Amino acid sequence: MTTRYQSTAQHLLDKAREALAQGDLLQASEKGWGAAAQITKAVGQSRGWPHTSHRLLFETMQRLVDETGDRTIRQLFMSGHGLHINFYEQTFGADLVAG
């Protein structure tokens, strides 16, 4: 079963790719972060973990890393968070936004 968070994550990822293709790095960045946040919320929801703030998203990510031992999850989440920062600072070129 696909959750609302999973559907929203996929929608935002699609929009991020569209924005990137159009050269809109600002929107590509924010949509990329949104997708990362939404899929993290999906994980939190599936495990019954609170996930309703930025702080809780970071805690959800860390709990998942601790549970699985997969530190790549942290790296990917932090890449998404970097996109969120880029939305405000606009310092990334297209290569960094594209990942």
Phi and psi in degrees as a GROMACS rama.xvg file:
@    title "Ramachandran Plot"
@    xaxis  label "Phi"
@    yaxis  label "Psi"
@TYPE xy
-88.6402  129.899  THR-2
-87.264  167.773  THR-3
-58.3646  -40.5034  ARG-4
-64.3495  -40.8404  TYR-5
-65.4153  -43.2695  GLN-6
-62.3975  -42.6034  SER-7
-66.3061  -40.1266  THR-8
-59.0504  -45.5134  ALA-9
-64.8601  -42.8582  GLN-10
-59.6019  -45.72  HIS-11
-67.3581  -36.5373  LEU-12
-63.8012  -42.5773  LEU-13
-60.7529  -43.1902  ASP-14
-66.1927  -36.5737  LYS-15
-62.5492  -42.7996  ALA-16
-64.8976  -40.4188  ARG-17
-62.688  -46.1703  GLU-18
-62.4159  -40.8334  ALA-19
-62.386  -44.015  LEU-20
-62.3029  -29.0616  ALA-21
-88.5718  -1.49279  GLN-22
81.165  11.6912  GLY-23
-90.453  83.6637  ASP-24
-68.0376  -30.7182  LEU-25
-61.7979  -51.4666  LEU-26
-72.2741  -35.2122  GLN-27
-60.7262  -39.5068  ALA-28
-64.412  -49.986  SER-29
-68.5956  -36.9566  GLU-30
-68.3871  -36.0636  LYS-31
-63.0002  -44.4262  GLY-32
-63.0303  -42.9531  TRP-33
-57.8469  -40.8327  GLY-34
-63.958  -43.0342  ALA-35
-62.8945  -43.0659  ALA-36
-64.674  -42.8237  ALA-37
-67.1033  -39.0013  GLN-38
-71.5182  -30.4116  ILE-39
-67.0668  -38.9584  THR-40
-62.6997  -38.4953  LYS-41
-60.7848  -41.6768  ALA-42
-63.606  -47.5618  VAL-43
-58.2285  -44.2355  GLY-44
-62.7051  -42.5212  GLN-45
-66.2061  -24.6581  SER-46
-103.861  0.243606  ARG-47
75.1278  22.1712  GLY-48
-91.8129  143.652  TRP-49
-66.0678  143.002  PRO-50
-152.363  34.9607  HIS-51
-104.154  16.8961  THR-52
-151.066  166.655  SER-53
-56.8271  -46.6561  HIS-54
-57.9134  -42.7943  ARG-55
-70.1423  -28.6257  LEU-56
-64.5274  -42.2688  LEU-57
-64.2946  -40.2802  PHE-58
-65.5044  -40.3464  GLU-59
-60.3664  -46.2287  THR-60
-58.9406  -45.7674  MET-61
-67.1304  -38.2837  GLN-62
-62.4543  -39.3159  ARG-63
-66.9683  -40.1759  LEU-64
-61.4627  -45.7153  VAL-65
-62.4019  -39.9058  ASP-66
-67.3284  -41.0678  GLU-67
-98.5914  -21.5218  THR-68
75.7321  6.60202  GLY-69
-94.7638  99.6946  ASP-70
-73.7364  -13.2114  ARG-71
-60.9516  -31.1672  THR-72
-58.1436  -44.0943  ILE-73
-63.2424  -44.6223  ARG-74
-60.8158  -43.3979  GLN-75
-67.7743  -42.0718  LEU-76
-61.7937  -43.9873  PHE-77
-67.3904  -30.6552  MET-78
-63.5402  -42.6844  SER-79
-61.9618  -41.9008  GLY-80
-64.7563  -34.5748  HIS-81
-59.973  -36.5186  GLY-82
-64.5424  -37.2038  LEU-83
-62.2994  -44.5935  HIS-84
-63.3085  -40.9233  ILE-85
-61.9939  -30.393  ASN-86
-56.5698  -37.1181  PHE-87
-88.9898  -34.373  TYR-88
-99.5525  -24.1994  GLU-89
51.7413  52.5997  GLN-90
-107.226  -12.7862  THR-91
-87.0545  139.358  PHE-92
-83.0411  176.126  GLY-93
-58.8916  -35.8008  ALA-94
-63.8498  -37.8971  ASP-95
-74.9195  -37.628  LEU-96
-65.6695  -39.719  VAL-97
-68.9055  -25.463  ALA-98
